Amino acid sequence: MAMAVEIPGSEYDAVAKLAQGVLIDYGFSMFPIDVFALARRLGANLIPYSSLSEEQRKKLSEKPAAEKGFTVARVRSDGSVVYDLYYNDSMTESACRYTVAHEIKHIVSGDALKSDGELTETDEQLADHFAKCLLAPQPIIITCGLCDLREYMKYFGLSYTAATYWWQTTEKRKSKYGDYCLFDHEKEFLKRLRQCTNITRAGQKRA
């Protein structure tokens, strides 16, 4: 297991804002979000391991850190980029969703353009943080008063492991800033999210 690295809080904050921006920009306001649809909206080809040949899966087993999933960026002749997002669909649904969310961070931040072996432990830790922020934004947790692991798992589709970590992190934040403290950028996120939700619901009614 890789050792955790020390990352400034400002970088975690930037990743949280990035995740919130992705949700708003691509119109995903209903939870648990359809993370697979979001990946496709970002231009990713979703490739489950089960769709690969035996030979391809054997090569995958030799690829470093490919147990859960990875992304390959292909640059076309016109300069556009196509992302092949591979994920291990033998995992639970919640684990697959988390892996796809993790890979989305690599796509939107440009990490996926790095060559094999260039992704750092910092990149991976920030992608894990992004996944939690994308799947279960803290402003929603705080505003809704969610305080139970089962609520995290049900409302956001998190695994027990991810829900436990995120619950602990959020409770520490509440202890430091108060149960219902929101930062200015989070208030703006919730405002825009409500607008996005109203548009989505109106579209559903019209359909």
C-alpha positions in Angstrom: 0.0 0.0 0.0 1.3 3.4 -0.9 2.2 5.8 1.9 -0.1 8.9 2.3 1.6 12.2 1.4 1.2 15.5 3.1 -1.0 17.7 0.9 -1.9 21.4 1.8 -5.5 22.0 2.7 -5.8 24.6 -0.1 -5.3 21.8 -2.6 -8.1 19.8 -1.1 -10.3 22.9 -1.2 -9.5 23.5 -4.8 -10.4 19.9 -5.6 -13.7 20.2 -3.8 -14.5 23.4 -5.8 -13.6 21.5 -9.0 -16.0 18.7 -8.2 -18.8 21.1 -7.4 -18.1 23.0 -10.7 -18.3 19.7 -12.7 -21.7 18.9 -11.1 -23.1 22.4 -12.0 -21.5 22.7 -15.5 -22.8 19.3 -16.6 -26.2 19.6 -14.9 -26.0 16.8 -12.4 -28.1 17.8 -9.4 -30.0 14.7 -8.4 -28.4 12.2 -5.9 -27.0 9.7 -6.1 -25.7 11.0 -9.4 -25.4 8.9 -12.5 -21.6 9.0 -12.5 -21.4 6.8 -15.6 -23.5 9.3 -17.6 -21.3 12.1 -16.3 -18.2 10.3 -17.5 -19.8 9.9 -21.0 -20.7 13.6 -21.0 -17.0 14.3 -20.5 -16.2 12.3 -23.6 -15.1 9.1 -21.9 -15.6 5.6 -23.4 -16.5 3.4 -20.4 -14.9 0.0 -20.8 -15.7 -2.7 -18.2 -13.0 -5.3 -17.6 -15.5 -8.0 -18.4 -15.7 -6.8 -22.0 -12.0 -7.5 -22.6 -10.5 -10.6 -24.0 -8.6 -13.0 -21.8 -5.3 -11.8 -23.3 -6.2 -8.2 -22.6 -7.2 -9.0 -19.0 -3.8 -10.8 -18.5 -2.0 -7.7 -19.7 -4.1 -5.6 -17.3 -2.9 -7.8 -14.4 0.6 -6.7 -15.2 -0.2 -3.0 -15.3 0.7 -1.1 -12.1 -2.3 0.1 -10.0 -4.8 -1.2 -12.5 -6.7 -3.4 -10.0 -9.7 -1.0 -9.8 -9.5 1.1 -13.0 -7.5 3.6 -15.0 -7.9 6.0 -17.9 -6.0 6.2 -21.2 -6.1 9.5 -23.2 -5.9 9.3 -27.0 -5.1 12.5 -28.9 -6.7 12.5 -32.4 -5.1 14.1 -35.4 -7.4 17.2 -35.0 -6.1 17.7 -31.5 -9.2 16.5 -29.7 -8.8 14.0 -26.9 -10.7 10.7 -26.4 -10.6 9.1 -23.0 -10.9 5.3 -22.5 -11.9 4.8 -18.9 -11.4 1.2 -17.9 -13.0 -0.1 -14.7 -13.2 -3.4 -12.9 -16.9 -4.3 -13.0 -16.4 -7.4 -10.8 -16.4 -4.9 -7.8 -19.6 -3.8 -6.1 -21.7 -1.2 -7.7 -20.7 1.4 -5.2 -17.0 0.6 -5.7 -17.4 0.9 -9.5 -19.1 4.3 -9.1 -16.3 5.5 -6.8 -13.7 4.3 -9.3 -15.3 6.1 -12.2 -15.6 9.3 -10.1 -11.9 9.0 -9.2 -11.0 8.7 -12.9 -13.2 11.7 -13.8 -10.9 13.8 -11.6 -7.9 12.6 -13.7 -9.9 13.6 -16.9 -11.0 17.1 -15.8 -7.7 18.1 -14.2 -5.6 16.8 -17.1 -3.9 14.0 -15.1 -5.1 11.5 -17.7 -2.8 13.1 -20.3 0.3 12.1 -18.3 2.2 9.0 -19.5 2.2 5.7 -17.6 4.0 6.0 -14.3 3.8 9.8 -14.2 0.8 9.9 -11.9 2.0 10.7 -8.4 0.6 9.7 -5.0 -0.6 13.2 -4.6 -2.5 12.9 -7.9 -4.2 9.7 -6.6 -5.0 11.1 -3.1 -6.6 14.2 -4.6 -8.6 12.0 -7.1 -9.9 10.1 -4.1 -10.9 13.3 -2.4 -12.5 14.5 -5.6 -14.5 11.3 -5.9 -16.0 11.9 -2.4 -16.7 15.5 -3.1 -18.4 14.6 -6.4 -20.5 11.8 -5.1 -21.4 13.4 -1.7 -20.8 17.1 -1.6 -20.3 18.3 2.0 -22.6 21.4 1.6 -25.5 19.0 0.9 -24.6 16.7 3.8 -24.5 19.8 6.1 -27.6 21.5 4.8 -29.6 18.2 5.0 -28.3 17.5 8.5 -27.1 14.0 7.5 -25.3 12.4 10.4 -25.5 8.7 10.0 -23.4 6.3 7.9 -26.5 4.6 6.5 -27.8 8.0 5.3 -24.5 8.6 3.5 -24.7 5.2 1.9 -28.3 5.4 0.8 -28.5 9.1 -0.2 -25.2 9.1 -2.2 -24.6 5.5 -3.1 -21.3 5.3 -1.2 -19.7 2.1 0.0 -19.4 1.5 3.7 -15.7 2.2 3.6 -16.0 5.5 1.7 -19.0 6.5 3.8 -17.1 5.9 7.0 -14.2 8.0 5.9 -16.4 10.8 4.6 -18.6 10.8 7.7 -15.5 11.1 10.0 -14.1 13.9 7.8 -17.4 15.8 7.9 -17.8 15.4 11.6 -14.4 16.8 12.2 -15.3 19.8 10.1 -18.5 20.3 12.1 -16.5 20.2 15.3 -14.2 22.9 14.0 -16.6 25.2 12.3 -20.1 24.3 13.6 -22.8 21.9 12.5 -24.3 24.2 9.8 -21.3 26.4 8.8 -21.0 26.9 5.0 -18.3 28.8 3.2 -19.3 31.4 0.6 -18.3 29.2 -2.4 -20.5 26.4 -0.9 -23.5 28.7 -0.5 -23.1 29.7 -4.2 -22.8 26.1 -5.2 -26.1 25.2 -3.4 -27.8 28.2 -5.0 -26.7 27.1 -8.5 -27.5 23.5 -7.7 -31.1 24.4 -6.7 -31.5 26.3 -10.0 -30.1 23.2 -11.8 -32.5 20.9 -9.9 -35.5 23.1 -10.8 -34.5 22.9 -14.5 -34.1 19.2 -14.3 -37.4 18.6 -12.6 -39.2 20.9 -15.1 -37.7 18.9 -17.9 -38.9 15.7 -16.3 -42.4 17.0 -16.0 -42.4 18.2 -19.6 -41.2 14.8 -20.7 
